[in-house]
Amino acid sequence: MKVCIIYHSETGHTRHIAQHLSSAYDCHLVEVYDRAPYTALTRFLMRCKRARSEETVPIEPASIDVSDYDLLIFGSPVWAFKPTPAIHAAMASVKGCGGKRAVAYCTHGGRPGETEAVMKKWIETRDMNFYGSIAIHQKDIENDKQNGELRKLVQAAHDSA
């Protein structure tokens, strides 16, 4: 089974989880970068506003072909209780995703808010089969139990073939 993890990370927490999963499942990693022009002053405010509004932003890579993969994993930090505009843009830009199995995870410093429900909605809107999501607090990034729960979720989606 071929697995692709598509994620956006700012502080490194979401990347760290993606790398752990990659070593466990030999996944292909695709890190998405926000290419929207911000100034130092507007960076935080505009990003949170766009996250709350469920907007997309220009990203790199601009398009991601997942035709060769069986299982997709999407990872995002939580901004203003929602996933980032960059991961929303990534989900909107994936090609060949119809009918694929998908799992989501988010990393947060406070509460995940609506993030899991929003990621589920975006996955299902793209005609992927949603197998679940998990929220991981930044203090639990190295927690084997939390990471184990995500691995169990991925394994269940993996085994459902």
ABEGO torsion letter per residue (X at the ends): XBBBBBBBBAAGAAAAAAAAAAAAAGBBBBBBBBABBBBAAAAAAAAAAAAAAGBBBBBOBABBBAAABABBBBBBBBBGGBBBAAAAAAAAABBGABGBBBBBBBBBABBAEAAAAAAAAAAAAAGBBBAEBBBBBAAAAABAAAAAAAAAAAAAAAAAX
